[in-house]
């Protein structure tokens, strides 16, 4: 599977730009990009499906809250995300089925320790090609 994102220069954190054909594709790609930065997705297996539902004041706030919820699966529960299926999305709410794999140090290599999803430079916007977001992660 090809994840559509670009790692961008940033002084101390990780900043990415993610593209999608529509909002559901954008949120799917952003979540997968987060975990692509954390670990090698080819070593993950879809072992457990978790339902995630998140709200936000607008698309940018929704993106931050959504990625924070996904990051918590890792930081709070040691679960790494393999697949995401966006079930429903609007400007202020998203629900998804997230396939995860419990962290096992003998199988999974951690590439980056991402501490937080920030509001710094957050942007979710429509483009000529579809949708795009810019996100900064605190590492």
mmCIF file of the C-alpha atoms, coordinates in Angstrom:
data_MODEL
# 
_entry.id   MODEL 
# 
loop_
_atom_site.group_PDB 
_atom_site.id 
_atom_site.type_symbol 
_atom_site.label_atom_id 
_atom_site.label_alt_id 
_atom_site.label_comp_id 
_atom_site.label_asym_id 
_atom_site.label_entity_id 
_atom_site.label_seq_id 
_atom_site.pdbx_PDB_ins_code 
_atom_site.Cartn_x 
_atom_site.Cartn_y 
_atom_site.Cartn_z 
_atom_site.occupancy 
_atom_site.B_iso_or_equiv 
_atom_site.pdbx_formal_charge 
_atom_site.auth_seq_id 
_atom_site.auth_comp_id 
_atom_site.auth_asym_id 
_atom_site.auth_atom_id 
_atom_site.pdbx_PDB_model_num 
ATOM 1   C CA . UNK A 1 1   ? 0.000   0.000  0.000  1.00 0.00 ? 1   UNK A CA 1 
ATOM 2   C CA . UNK A 1 2   ? 1.314   3.476  -0.875 1.00 0.00 ? 2   UNK A CA 1 
ATOM 3   C CA . UNK A 1 3   ? 0.866   6.191  1.720  1.00 0.00 ? 3   UNK A CA 1 
ATOM 4   C CA . UNK A 1 4   ? 0.633   9.670  0.265  1.00 0.00 ? 4   UNK A CA 1 
ATOM 5   C CA . UNK A 1 5   ? 2.666   12.023 2.446  1.00 0.00 ? 5   UNK A CA 1 
ATOM 6   C CA . UNK A 1 6   ? 5.810   14.124 2.329  1.00 0.00 ? 6   UNK A CA 1 
ATOM 7   C CA . UNK A 1 7   ? 8.213   14.676 5.213  1.00 0.00 ? 7   UNK A CA 1 
ATOM 8   C CA . UNK A 1 8   ? 9.005   18.407 5.356  1.00 0.00 ? 8   UNK A CA 1 
ATOM 9   C CA . UNK A 1 9   ? 11.874  20.310 6.961  1.00 0.00 ? 9   UNK A CA 1 
ATOM 10  C CA . UNK A 1 10  ? 11.232  21.460 10.520 1.00 0.00 ? 10  UNK A CA 1 
ATOM 11  C CA . UNK A 1 11  ? 13.771  22.506 13.121 1.00 0.00 ? 11  UNK A CA 1 
ATOM 12  C CA . UNK A 1 12  ? 12.958  20.244 16.070 1.00 0.00 ? 12  UNK A CA 1 
ATOM 13  C CA . UNK A 1 13  ? 9.813   18.318 15.223 1.00 0.00 ? 13  UNK A CA 1 
ATOM 14  C CA . UNK A 1 14  ? 8.438   16.198 12.382 1.00 0.00 ? 14  UNK A CA 1 
ATOM 15  C CA . UNK A 1 15  ? 6.245   18.043 9.878  1.00 0.00 ? 15  UNK A CA 1 
ATOM 16  C CA . UNK A 1 16  ? 4.375   16.241 7.129  1.00 0.00 ? 16  UNK A CA 1 
ATOM 17  C CA . UNK A 1 17  ? 2.100   17.151 4.256  1.00 0.00 ? 17  UNK A CA 1 
ATOM 18  C CA . UNK A 1 18  ? -0.535  14.546 3.459  1.00 0.00 ? 18  UNK A CA 1 
ATOM 19  C CA . UNK A 1 19  ? -2.756  14.369 0.379  1.00 0.00 ? 19  UNK A CA 1 
ATOM 20  C CA . UNK A 1 20  ? -6.060  12.657 -0.245 1.00 0.00 ? 20  UNK A CA 1 
ATOM 21  C CA . UNK A 1 21  ? -8.673  12.535 -2.970 1.00 0.00 ? 21  UNK A CA 1 
ATOM 22  C CA . UNK A 1 22  ? -11.463 13.440 -0.516 1.00 0.00 ? 22  UNK A CA 1 
ATOM 23  C CA . UNK A 1 23  ? -11.734 14.062 3.256  1.00 0.00 ? 23  UNK A CA 1 
ATOM 24  C CA . UNK A 1 24  ? -12.063 10.344 4.083  1.00 0.00 ? 24  UNK A CA 1 
ATOM 25  C CA . UNK A 1 25  ? -8.977  9.514  2.025  1.00 0.00 ? 25  UNK A CA 1 
ATOM 26  C CA . UNK A 1 26  ? -7.098  12.426 3.625  1.00 0.00 ? 26  UNK A CA 1 
ATOM 27  C CA . UNK A 1 27  ? -7.867  11.284 7.188  1.00 0.00 ? 27  UNK A CA 1 
ATOM 28  C CA . UNK A 1 28  ? -7.039  7.685  6.268  1.00 0.00 ? 28  UNK A CA 1 
ATOM 29  C CA . UNK A 1 29  ? -3.688  8.720  4.778  1.00 0.00 ? 29  UNK A CA 1 
ATOM 30  C CA . UNK A 1 30  ? -2.856  11.031 7.694  1.00 0.00 ? 30  UNK A CA 1 
ATOM 31  C CA . UNK A 1 31  ? -3.411  8.248  10.211 1.00 0.00 ? 31  UNK A CA 1 
ATOM 32  C CA . UNK A 1 32  ? -1.335  5.791  8.203  1.00 0.00 ? 32  UNK A CA 1 
ATOM 33  C CA . UNK A 1 33  ? 1.417   8.391  7.753  1.00 0.00 ? 33  UNK A CA 1 
ATOM 34  C CA . UNK A 1 34  ? 1.593   8.859  11.528 1.00 0.00 ? 34  UNK A CA 1 
ATOM 35  C CA . UNK A 1 35  ? 2.227   5.159  12.038 1.00 0.00 ? 35  UNK A CA 1 
ATOM 36  C CA . UNK A 1 36  ? 4.587   4.957  9.082  1.00 0.00 ? 36  UNK A CA 1 
ATOM 37  C CA . UNK A 1 37  ? 6.733   7.452  10.992 1.00 0.00 ? 37  UNK A CA 1 
ATOM 38  C CA . UNK A 1 38  ? 6.479   5.393  14.189 1.00 0.00 ? 38  UNK A CA 1 
ATOM 39  C CA . UNK A 1 39  ? 7.238   1.921  12.796 1.00 0.00 ? 39  UNK A CA 1 
ATOM 40  C CA . UNK A 1 40  ? 7.599   -0.151 9.647  1.00 0.00 ? 40  UNK A CA 1 
ATOM 41  C CA . UNK A 1 41  ? 4.040   -1.001 8.581  1.00 0.00 ? 41  UNK A CA 1 
ATOM 42  C CA . UNK A 1 42  ? 5.109   -4.104 6.636  1.00 0.00 ? 42  UNK A CA 1 
ATOM 43  C CA . UNK A 1 43  ? 5.912   -5.768 9.982  1.00 0.00 ? 43  UNK A CA 1 
ATOM 44  C CA . UNK A 1 44  ? 2.417   -5.174 11.359 1.00 0.00 ? 44  UNK A CA 1 
ATOM 45  C CA . UNK A 1 45  ? -0.495  -7.584 11.289 1.00 0.00 ? 45  UNK A CA 1 
ATOM 46  C CA . UNK A 1 46  ? -4.157  -6.549 11.569 1.00 0.00 ? 46  UNK A CA 1 
ATOM 47  C CA . UNK A 1 47  ? -4.972  -8.468 14.752 1.00 0.00 ? 47  UNK A CA 1 
ATOM 48  C CA . UNK A 1 48  ? -7.601  -6.326 16.509 1.00 0.00 ? 48  UNK A CA 1 
ATOM 49  C CA . UNK A 1 49  ? -10.168 -3.847 15.189 1.00 0.00 ? 49  UNK A CA 1 
ATOM 50  C CA . UNK A 1 50  ? -10.914 -0.802 17.347 1.00 0.00 ? 50  UNK A CA 1 
ATOM 51  C CA . UNK A 1 51  ? -13.745 1.660  16.734 1.00 0.00 ? 51  UNK A CA 1 
ATOM 52  C CA . UNK A 1 52  ? -12.642 5.302  16.953 1.00 0.00 ? 52  UNK A CA 1 
ATOM 53  C CA . UNK A 1 53  ? -15.011 8.283  16.988 1.00 0.00 ? 53  UNK A CA 1 
ATOM 54  C CA . UNK A 1 54  ? -13.707 11.847 17.300 1.00 0.00 ? 54  UNK A CA 1 
ATOM 55  C CA . UNK A 1 55  ? -15.158 15.343 17.070 1.00 0.00 ? 55  UNK A CA 1 
ATOM 56  C CA . UNK A 1 56  ? -13.648 18.767 16.465 1.00 0.00 ? 56  UNK A CA 1 
ATOM 57  C CA . UNK A 1 57  ? -14.697 22.377 16.015 1.00 0.00 ? 57  UNK A CA 1 
ATOM 58  C CA . UNK A 1 58  ? -13.596 22.467 12.356 1.00 0.00 ? 58  UNK A CA 1 
ATOM 59  C CA . UNK A 1 59  ? -11.594 20.255 9.952  1.00 0.00 ? 59  UNK A CA 1 
ATOM 60  C CA . UNK A 1 60  ? -8.200  21.337 11.368 1.00 0.00 ? 60  UNK A CA 1 
ATOM 61  C CA . UNK A 1 61  ? -9.262  20.740 14.985 1.00 0.00 ? 61  UNK A CA 1 
ATOM 62  C CA . UNK A 1 62  ? -10.801 17.435 13.900 1.00 0.00 ? 62  UNK A CA 1 
ATOM 63  C CA . UNK A 1 63  ? -7.517  16.359 12.283 1.00 0.00 ? 63  UNK A CA 1 
ATOM 64  C CA . UNK A 1 64  ? -5.536  17.110 15.453 1.00 0.00 ? 64  UNK A CA 1 
ATOM 65  C CA . UNK A 1 65  ? -8.057  15.322 17.686 1.00 0.00 ? 65  UNK A CA 1 
ATOM 66  C CA . UNK A 1 66  ? -8.209  12.325 15.335 1.00 0.00 ? 66  UNK A CA 1 
ATOM 67  C CA . UNK A 1 67  ? -4.436  11.938 15.142 1.00 0.00 ? 67  UNK A CA 1 
ATOM 68  C CA . UNK A 1 68  ? -4.173  12.376 18.922 1.00 0.00 ? 68  UNK A CA 1 
ATOM 69  C CA . UNK A 1 69  ? -6.688  9.561  19.392 1.00 0.00 ? 69  UNK A CA 1 
ATOM 70  C CA . UNK A 1 70  ? -4.690  7.312  17.067 1.00 0.00 ? 70  UNK A CA 1 
ATOM 71  C CA . UNK A 1 71  ? -1.415  8.253  18.775 1.00 0.00 ? 71  UNK A CA 1 
ATOM 72  C CA . UNK A 1 72  ? -2.966  7.334  22.131 1.00 0.00 ? 72  UNK A CA 1 
ATOM 73  C CA . UNK A 1 73  ? -3.536  3.799  20.831 1.00 0.00 ? 73  UNK A CA 1 
ATOM 74  C CA . UNK A 1 74  ? 0.270   3.586  20.717 1.00 0.00 ? 74  UNK A CA 1 
ATOM 75  C CA . UNK A 1 75  ? 1.339   5.667  23.729 1.00 0.00 ? 75  UNK A CA 1 
ATOM 76  C CA . UNK A 1 76  ? -1.452  4.527  26.040 1.00 0.00 ? 76  UNK A CA 1 
ATOM 77  C CA . UNK A 1 77  ? -2.104  0.965  24.873 1.00 0.00 ? 77  UNK A CA 1 
ATOM 78  C CA . UNK A 1 78  ? 1.016   -0.142 22.935 1.00 0.00 ? 78  UNK A CA 1 
ATOM 79  C CA . UNK A 1 79  ? -1.044  -0.777 19.804 1.00 0.00 ? 79  UNK A CA 1 
ATOM 80  C CA . UNK A 1 80  ? 0.335   0.046  16.367 1.00 0.00 ? 80  UNK A CA 1 
ATOM 81  C CA . UNK A 1 81  ? -2.034  0.887  13.520 1.00 0.00 ? 81  UNK A CA 1 
ATOM 82  C CA . UNK A 1 82  ? -1.901  -1.263 10.383 1.00 0.00 ? 82  UNK A CA 1 
ATOM 83  C CA . UNK A 1 83  ? -5.097  -0.277 8.530  1.00 0.00 ? 83  UNK A CA 1 
ATOM 84  C CA . UNK A 1 84  ? -7.780  2.399  8.808  1.00 0.00 ? 84  UNK A CA 1 
ATOM 85  C CA . UNK A 1 85  ? -11.295 2.307  7.394  1.00 0.00 ? 85  UNK A CA 1 
ATOM 86  C CA . UNK A 1 86  ? -13.045 5.685  7.630  1.00 0.00 ? 86  UNK A CA 1 
ATOM 87  C CA . UNK A 1 87  ? -16.691 4.829  8.273  1.00 0.00 ? 87  UNK A CA 1 
ATOM 88  C CA . UNK A 1 88  ? -18.175 8.345  8.397  1.00 0.00 ? 88  UNK A CA 1 
ATOM 89  C CA . UNK A 1 89  ? -16.761 11.862 8.161  1.00 0.00 ? 89  UNK A CA 1 
ATOM 90  C CA . UNK A 1 90  ? -18.009 15.455 8.255  1.00 0.00 ? 90  UNK A CA 1 
ATOM 91  C CA . UNK A 1 91  ? -16.327 18.808 8.962  1.00 0.00 ? 91  UNK A CA 1 
ATOM 92  C CA . UNK A 1 92  ? -16.652 18.181 12.715 1.00 0.00 ? 92  UNK A CA 1 
ATOM 93  C CA . UNK A 1 93  ? -16.725 14.395 13.242 1.00 0.00 ? 93  UNK A CA 1 
ATOM 94  C CA . UNK A 1 94  ? -14.984 11.267 12.043 1.00 0.00 ? 94  UNK A CA 1 
ATOM 95  C CA . UNK A 1 95  ? -15.497 7.616  12.878 1.00 0.00 ? 95  UNK A CA 1 
ATOM 96  C CA . UNK A 1 96  ? -13.213 4.815  11.795 1.00 0.00 ? 96  UNK A CA 1 
ATOM 97  C CA . UNK A 1 97  ? -12.420 1.141  12.218 1.00 0.00 ? 97  UNK A CA 1 
ATOM 98  C CA . UNK A 1 98  ? -8.735  0.854  13.043 1.00 0.00 ? 98  UNK A CA 1 
ATOM 99  C CA . UNK A 1 99  ? -6.867  -2.446 12.672 1.00 0.00 ? 99  UNK A CA 1 
ATOM 100 C CA . UNK A 1 100 ? -4.040  -2.704 15.184 1.00 0.00 ? 100 UNK A CA 1 
ATOM 101 C CA . UNK A 1 101 ? -1.191  -4.951 16.257 1.00 0.00 ? 101 UNK A CA 1 
ATOM 102 C CA . UNK A 1 102 ? 0.064   -5.057 19.850 1.00 0.00 ? 102 UNK A CA 1 
ATOM 103 C CA . UNK A 1 103 ? 3.690   -3.915 20.110 1.00 0.00 ? 103 UNK A CA 1 
ATOM 104 C CA . UNK A 1 104 ? 6.203   -6.742 20.359 1.00 0.00 ? 104 UNK A CA 1 
ATOM 105 C CA . UNK A 1 105 ? 9.838   -5.567 20.567 1.00 0.00 ? 105 UNK A CA 1 
ATOM 106 C CA . UNK A 1 106 ? 11.108  -8.677 18.781 1.00 0.00 ? 106 UNK A CA 1 
ATOM 107 C CA . UNK A 1 107 ? 8.870   -7.929 15.750 1.00 0.00 ? 107 UNK A CA 1 
ATOM 108 C CA . UNK A 1 108 ? 8.487   -4.145 15.699 1.00 0.00 ? 108 UNK A CA 1 
ATOM 109 C CA . UNK A 1 109 ? 11.151  -1.482 15.343 1.00 0.00 ? 109 UNK A CA 1 
ATOM 110 C CA . UNK A 1 110 ? 10.251  1.977  16.651 1.00 0.00 ? 110 UNK A CA 1 
ATOM 111 C CA . UNK A 1 111 ? 11.574  4.597  14.220 1.00 0.00 ? 111 UNK A CA 1 
ATOM 112 C CA . UNK A 1 112 ? 10.391  7.803  15.943 1.00 0.00 ? 112 UNK A CA 1 
ATOM 113 C CA . UNK A 1 113 ? 8.994   8.441  19.403 1.00 0.00 ? 113 UNK A CA 1 
ATOM 114 C CA . UNK A 1 114 ? 6.198   10.878 18.654 1.00 0.00 ? 114 UNK A CA 1 
ATOM 115 C CA . UNK A 1 115 ? 5.077   12.604 21.845 1.00 0.00 ? 115 UNK A CA 1 
ATOM 116 C CA . UNK A 1 116 ? 2.204   14.727 20.566 1.00 0.00 ? 116 UNK A CA 1 
ATOM 117 C CA . UNK A 1 117 ? 0.214   16.054 17.638 1.00 0.00 ? 117 UNK A CA 1 
ATOM 118 C CA . UNK A 1 118 ? 0.389   19.851 17.677 1.00 0.00 ? 118 UNK A CA 1 
ATOM 119 C CA . UNK A 1 119 ? -1.760  22.726 16.444 1.00 0.00 ? 119 UNK A CA 1 
ATOM 120 C CA . UNK A 1 120 ? 1.393   24.447 15.162 1.00 0.00 ? 120 UNK A CA 1 
ATOM 121 C CA . UNK A 1 121 ? 0.931   25.102 11.412 1.00 0.00 ? 121 UNK A CA 1 
ATOM 122 C CA . UNK A 1 122 ? -2.085  22.759 11.252 1.00 0.00 ? 122 UNK A CA 1 
ATOM 123 C CA . UNK A 1 123 ? -3.977  23.100 8.015  1.00 0.00 ? 123 UNK A CA 1 
ATOM 124 C CA . UNK A 1 124 ? -6.686  21.093 6.285  1.00 0.00 ? 124 UNK A CA 1 
ATOM 125 C CA . UNK A 1 125 ? -7.707  22.452 2.915  1.00 0.00 ? 125 UNK A CA 1 
ATOM 126 C CA . UNK A 1 126 ? -9.162  21.597 -0.449 1.00 0.00 ? 126 UNK A CA 1 
ATOM 127 C CA . UNK A 1 127 ? -6.725  21.737 -3.376 1.00 0.00 ? 127 UNK A CA 1 
ATOM 128 C CA . UNK A 1 128 ? -7.035  21.412 -7.134 1.00 0.00 ? 128 UNK A CA 1 
ATOM 129 C CA . UNK A 1 129 ? -6.068  17.722 -6.827 1.00 0.00 ? 129 UNK A CA 1 
ATOM 130 C CA . UNK A 1 130 ? -8.247  16.913 -3.789 1.00 0.00 ? 130 UNK A CA 1 
ATOM 131 C CA . UNK A 1 131 ? -7.464  17.544 -0.122 1.00 0.00 ? 131 UNK A CA 1 
ATOM 132 C CA . UNK A 1 132 ? -4.288  18.294 1.819  1.00 0.00 ? 132 UNK A CA 1 
ATOM 133 C CA . UNK A 1 133 ? -3.193  18.661 5.426  1.00 0.00 ? 133 UNK A CA 1 
ATOM 134 C CA . UNK A 1 134 ? -0.013  19.846 7.070  1.00 0.00 ? 134 UNK A CA 1 
ATOM 135 C CA . UNK A 1 135 ? 0.689   18.441 10.541 1.00 0.00 ? 135 UNK A CA 1 
ATOM 136 C CA . UNK A 1 136 ? 3.540   18.933 13.014 1.00 0.00 ? 136 UNK A CA 1 
ATOM 137 C CA . UNK A 1 137 ? 4.397   16.163 15.488 1.00 0.00 ? 137 UNK A CA 1 
ATOM 138 C CA . UNK A 1 138 ? 6.341   16.811 18.680 1.00 0.00 ? 138 UNK A CA 1 
ATOM 139 C CA . UNK A 1 139 ? 9.193   14.300 18.968 1.00 0.00 ? 139 UNK A CA 1 
# 
